[in-house]
Amino acid sequence: MAMSQAANLAEKALGHRDNAITEQNMTNPARDEDKYADPSGEQMKALCWMGKNSVKVGIFHGGLVDAPKPKIIEDRDVILKVTGSTVCGSDLHLLHGSVIQLQKGDILGHEFCGKIDSMGDGVKGFKKDDRVVCSFQIACGDCMYCKKKISSQCERTNSNNTEYQMYGGNTAGMMGYSHFTGGFAGGQAEYVRVPLGDVNLLKLPDNVPDEKGLYLSDVLATSWNCVVDTGVTEGDVVAIWGAGPIGQMCAEMSFTNGASRVIMIDGGAGSWRLEFIKSKIPKVESLDFTNLPKGSSVTSELKKMVHGGPDVALECVAGEYAKGWAHYFELQLGFETDTSEIINEMITSVKSYGRCGITGVYVGFTNHFNVGALMERGVRLIGNGQAPVHLYWEKLLEMIQNGETDPLMMLSHRVLVEELAEVYDRFEKKEDHMQKVFVQTKFSDPPCPGAPQVKSFRS
């Protein structure tokens, strides 16, 4: 929490840039109810960040209470009744405070779908009660990047100066993902305000239920981007670090793009995910890093499994999880923000001139990076970036409709929005074989065929 507070003070000292065309730092309508809250006085359930490793359904506002329903504040705003959201591995980076510039009371959640409750006069092409999914990034639709549908790099929706100075440019604003990415209230709630809604919403057809369409908001586009941006092609052997939902969908999509073999790597508390994925995609191979023969390593085992190593390595974990003591202490002491261990494993594991794609979240700086192996063996290291959802979501919607991909394969739980704090705890600990959840609100339809029934974690 101290790091987020320091980063918030640094941003205040620097001052925001002047590039944003939409309201910044509106992470909870309760911050200024006269300006941001619906005049009806209606309250909603919403999951809020309360400090490092602490989230609650409610807000700090004279005690833990429900949050105010948001109102339209700009003419291209859309207010959604949230019919489905989820919890992502990226949300755990917020929970842990590894993504900076969170503030107590921020509403989280960057993946959601819903029905249009109301919209500003500038929104065209939509009507009340349309079923829609929201892109996790907020695009303007008109800048240099948006014209190419590289929506995650929109130039006009995030004015955070700290991010600009660290990265040499801003990403797009992101829903429910800290003030570092603009400061927008997220969708782990019953209502959400979507800025520039005419650009950042996609209609869901009747034959695509929420339990499938929801995941167009992030996980499907992120997985597809990881695979195609890293260049998986016919005959490739692909190794994937991390058997969570992104890794799982990357496995399926690697085969879709012609991979001959896919090897999943995971271990520890997440070892069960290897068998979970194999039950869904039987031809996937697995490597459990916690059960390696004495004296061996992930790299040496992969070299045994594939002559010369895989052609492609995909990082679907993130940089905050240290495997060894050196990086653990360096992370704890603030000497680095991200560990280089998995990236080093990828670089040493692939064939010479192999490709390594990074899709897991890395936020800052790392130590002990094996730049020598990268250069000497000609390995291609690719930062996949935050996936440009707008570039892919129409194609991925068609793939859902024609059966080329089925998001239900990763869906393990249906949970209640009011129990999200408990869900975060279980998801973080990888308990109850929780792979991907669908979060139900009072506005949700009944489960579609093949989807799990709701499960409560409160006795």
Residue pairs with C-beta under 8 A, 6 or more apart in sequence:
1 51
1 52
1 97
3 97
3 100
3 334
4 52
4 97
4 100
4 101
4 102
4 103
4 178
7 100
7 101
7 162
7 180
8 101
8 103
8 179
10 162
11 101
11 160
11 161
11 162
11 179
14 161
14 162
14 165
15 161
16 24
16 159
16 160
16 161
17 159
17 160
17 161
17 164
17 170
18 159
19 155
19 156
19 158
19 159
19 170
20 156
20 157
20 158
20 159
20 173
20 182
21 140
21 156
21 157
22 74
22 76
22 138
22 140
22 156
22 157
22 173
22 195
22 196
23 73
23 74
23 195
24 158
24 159
24 160
24 173
24 179
24 182
24 183
25 31
25 179
25 182
25 183
26 36
26 73
26 183
26 184
26 185
26 193
27 103
27 105
27 106
27 107
27 176
27 179
27 183
27 184
27 185
28 36
28 46
28 48
28 59
28 67
28 105
28 106
28 107
28 185
29 36
29 37
29 38
29 67
29 68
29 69
29 70
29 71
29 185
30 36
30 37
30 59
30 61
30 67
30 68
30 105
31 105
33 68
35 73
36 68
36 70
36 71
36 73
37 68
37 69
37 70
37 71
38 68
38 69
38 70
38 71
38 79
39 71
40 69
41 68
42 68
42 69
43 65
43 66
43 67
43 68
43 69
44 66
44 67
44 68
44 69
44 189
44 190
44 191
45 57
45 58
45 66
45 67
45 189
45 190
45 417
45 418
45 441
46 57
46 58
46 59
46 66
46 67
46 107
46 185
46 188
46 189
46 190
47 55
47 56
47 57
47 107
47 108
47 109
47 186
47 188
47 189
47 417
47 420
47 421
47 424
48 55
48 56
48 57
48 58
48 59
48 60
48 67
48 104
48 105
48 106
48 107
48 108
49 55
49 94
49 95
49 102
49 103
49 104
49 105
49 106
49 108
50 56
50 60
50 104
50 105
51 97
51 104
52 95
52 96
52 97
53 95
53 96
53 97
55 95
55 108
55 420
55 421
55 424
56 64
56 421
57 417
57 418
57 419
57 420
57 421
58 64
58 65
58 66
58 67
59 65
59 66
59 67
59 105
59 107
60 104
60 105
61 67
61 105
67 107
67 189
69 79
69 190
69 191
70 79
70 185
70 191
70 192
70 193
71 79
71 193
72 79
72 118
72 119
72 120
72 193
73 193
74 120
74 122
74 195
75 120
75 121
75 122
75 123
76 120
76 122
76 123
76 195
76 196
76 197
76 198
76 199
77 119
77 120
77 123
77 193
77 194
77 195
77 197
78 116
78 118
78 119
78 120
78 123
78 126
78 132
78 193
78 194
78 197
78 198
78 201
79 116
79 117
79 118
79 119
79 191
79 192
79 193
79 194
80 112
80 114
80 115
80 116
80 117
80 132
80 134
80 187
80 191
80 192
80 193
80 194
81 114
81 115
81 116
81 117
81 190
81 191
81 441
81 443
82 112
82 113
82 114
82 187
82 189
82 190
82 191
82 192
82 417
82 441
82 443
83 113
83 114
83 115
83 131
83 210
83 441
83 443
83 444
83 445
84 112
84 113
84 114
84 210
84 211
84 214
84 438
84 439
84 440
84 441
84 444
85 109
85 111
85 112
85 113
85 187
85 188
85 189
85 214
85 417
85 439
85 441
86 111
86 112
86 214
86 215
86 219
86 436
86 437
86 438
86 439
87 188
87 420
87 423
87 424
87 427
87 437
87 439
88 110
88 111
88 218
88 219
88 245
89 244
89 245
89 246
89 318
89 360
90 110
90 177
90 218
90 318
90 361
91 108
91 109
91 110
91 424
92 424
92 427
92 428
93 99
93 318
93 320
93 361
93 363
94 102
94 108
94 177
94 178
95 424
95 428
96 320
98 320
98 337
98 363
99 177
99 178
99 180
99 361
99 363
100 162
100 178
100 180
100 363
101 160
101 162
101 178
101 179
101 180
101 183
102 178
102 179
103 179
106 176
106 178
106 179
106 183
106 185
106 186
107 176
107 185
107 186
107 188
107 189
108 176
108 177
108 186
108 188
109 175
109 176
109 186
109 187
109 188
109 189
109 192
110 136
110 174
110 175
110 176
110 177
110 186
110 187
110 217
110 218
111 136
111 187
111 214
111 215
111 217
111 218
111 219
112 133
112 134
112 175
112 186
112 187
112 188
112 192
112 214
112 217
113 131
113 132
113 133
113 134
113 204
113 210
113 213
113 214
113 217
114 131
114 132
114 134
114 187
114 192
114 443
115 129
115 130
115 131
115 132
115 443
116 126
116 127
116 128
116 129
116 130
116 132
116 201
117 128
117 191
118 128
119 126
119 128
119 197
120 197
122 198
123 197
123 198
124 198
125 198
126 132
126 197
126 198
126 201
126 203
130 203
131 203
131 204
131 210
131 213
132 201
132 202
132 203
132 204
133 201
133 202
133 204
133 213
133 214
133 216
133 217
133 393
134 175
134 187
134 192
134 194
134 200
134 201
134 217
135 151
135 200
135 201
135 202
135 217
135 389
135 390
135 393
136 174
136 175
136 177
136 217
136 218
136 389
137 151
137 152
137 154
137 157
137 171
137 172
137 173
137 174
137 175
137 200
137 386
137 388
137 389
138 154
138 157
138 158
138 172
138 173
138 174
138 175
138 182
138 184
138 194
138 195
138 196
138 200
139 145
139 146
139 151
139 154
139 157
139 172
139 196
139 199
139 200
139 390
140 146
140 154
140 155
140 156
140 157
140 196
140 199
141 196
141 198
141 199
142 156
143 154
143 155
143 156
144 155
145 151
145 153
145 154
145 155
146 154
146 155
146 199
146 390
148 391
149 388
149 390
149 391
150 388
150 391
151 172
151 388
151 389
151 390
151 391
152 171
152 172
152 385
152 386
152 387
152 388
152 389
153 169
153 171
153 172
153 385
153 386
153 388
154 172
154 173
155 170
157 172
157 173
157 182
157 195
157 196
158 170
158 171
158 172
158 173
158 174
158 181
158 182
159 170
159 182
160 170
160 179
160 180
160 181
160 182
160 183
162 180
163 170
163 171
163 180
163 181
164 170
166 364
171 181
171 386
172 181
172 182
172 386
173 181
173 182
173 183
173 184
173 195
174 181
174 182
174 184
174 386
175 184
175 185
175 186
175 187
175 192
175 194
176 184
176 185
176 186
176 187
176 188
177 184
177 186
184 195
185 192
185 193
186 192
188 417
188 420
188 439
189 417
189 441
190 417
190 441
190 442
190 443
194 200
194 201
199 390
202 216
202 393
202 394
202 397
204 210
204 213
204 397
205 397
205 401
207 401
208 397
208 400
208 401
209 445
209 448
209 451
210 438
210 444
210 445
210 448
211 407
211 408
211 411
211 438
211 447
211 448
211 451
212 400
212 406
212 407
212 408
212 448
213 397
213 400
214 407
214 438
215 407
215 410
215 436
216 389
216 393
216 396
216 397
216 400
217 389
218 387
218 389
219 245
219 246
219 249
219 407
219 410
219 436
220 249
220 392
220 393
220 396
220 405
220 407
221 387
221 388
221 389
221 391
221 392
221 393
221 396
222 246
222 359
222 387
223 246
223 249
223 250
223 252
223 253
223 359
224 249
224 253
224 387
224 392
224 396
225 359
225 384
225 385
225 387
225 388
225 391
225 392
226 246
226 250
226 314
226 316
226 357
226 359
226 384
226 387
227 250
227 253
227 254
227 256
227 257
227 314
228 257
229 357
229 382
229 384
229 385
230 312
230 314
230 355
230 356
230 357
230 382
230 384
231 312
231 355
231 382
232 238
232 253
232 254
232 257
232 258
232 259
232 312
233 257
233 258
234 257
234 258
235 258
235 259
235 260
236 254
236 258
236 259
236 260
236 310
236 311
236 312
237 259
237 260
237 261
237 262
237 263
237 306
237 310
237 311
237 312
238 250
238 251
238 254
238 259
238 261
238 262
238 263
238 310
238 311
238 312
238 313
238 314
239 262
239 263
239 265
239 302
239 309
239 310
239 312
239 313
239 314
239 346
239 349
239 350
240 247
240 250
240 251
240 254
240 262
240 263
240 264
240 265
240 313
240 314
240 316
241 247
241 265
241 266
241 313
241 314
241 315
241 316
241 317
241 342
241 345
241 346
241 360
242 265
242 266
242 315
242 316
242 317
242 360
243 264
243 265
243 266
243 270
243 273
243 274
243 276
243 277
243 286
244 270
244 273
244 316
244 317
244 435
245 410
245 435
245 436
246 316
246 359
246 360
247 264
247 266
247 273
247 277
247 314
247 316
248 273
248 276
248 277
248 280
248 281
248 409
248 410
248 435
249 405
249 407
249 410
250 314
250 316
250 359
251 262
251 264
251 277
251 281
251 284
252 281
252 405
252 409
253 405
254 262
254 312
254 314
255 262
255 281
255 283
256 404
256 405
259 312
261 283
261 285
261 306
262 281
262 283
262 284
262 285
263 284
263 285
263 286
263 287
263 302
263 305
263 306
263 310
264 274
264 277
264 278
264 284
264 285
264 286
264 287
265 286
265 287
265 289
265 298
266 273
266 274
266 286
266 288
266 289
267 288
267 289
267 290
267 291
268 289
268 290
269 429
269 430
270 430
271 288
271 290
271 291
272 430
272 433
273 430
273 435
274 286
274 288
275 286
276 412
276 433
276 435
277 284
277 286
278 284
278 286
280 409
280 410
281 409
285 305
287 298
287 301
287 302
287 305
289 298
289 323
292 298
292 301
293 301
297 345
298 345
298 349
299 309
299 345
299 348
299 349
302 309
302 310
302 349
303 309
303 349
308 351
308 352
309 349
309 350
309 351
309 354
310 349
310 350
310 351
310 354
311 350
311 351
311 354
311 355
312 350
312 354
312 355
312 356
312 357
313 346
313 347
313 349
313 350
313 354
313 355
313 356
313 357
314 356
314 357
314 359
315 342
315 343
315 346
315 356
315 357
315 358
315 359
315 360
316 359
316 360
317 342
317 360
318 338
318 360
318 361
318 362
319 337
319 338
319 339
319 340
319 342
319 360
319 361
319 362
319 363
319 366
320 331
320 337
320 338
320 339
320 361
320 363
321 339
322 328
322 330
322 331
322 339
322 341
323 339
323 341
323 342
324 341
326 368
327 336
327 339
327 340
327 341
327 367
327 368
329 335
330 336
330 339
330 367
331 337
331 338
331 339
335 367
336 364
336 365
336 366
336 367
337 362
337 363
337 364
337 365
337 366
338 362
338 363
338 364
338 365
338 366
339 366
340 366
340 367
340 368
340 369
340 370
342 360
343 356
343 358
343 366
343 369
343 370
343 381
344 368
344 369
344 370
344 373
346 356
347 356
347 370
347 373
347 374
347 377
347 379
347 381
348 370
348 373
350 356
350 379
352 377
352 378
352 379
353 377
353 378
353 379
353 380
354 379
354 380
355 379
355 380
355 382
356 379
356 380
356 381
356 382
357 382
357 384
358 381
358 382
358 383
358 384
359 384
359 387
373 379
374 381
396 405
399 405
400 406
400 407
408 450
408 451
410 435
410 436
411 435
411 436
411 437
411 438
411 451
411 452
412 433
412 434
412 435
412 436
412 437
412 452
413 423
413 432
413 434
413 435
413 436
413 437
413 438
413 452
413 455
414 437
414 438
414 440
414 447
414 451
414 452
414 453
414 454
414 455
415 423
415 437
415 438
415 439
415 440
415 454
415 455
415 456
415 457
416 439
416 440
416 454
416 456
417 439
417 440
417 441
419 456
419 457
419 458
420 439
422 457
422 458
423 434
423 437
423 439
423 457
426 432
426 434
426 457
427 434
427 437
438 451
438 452
440 454
447 453
447 454
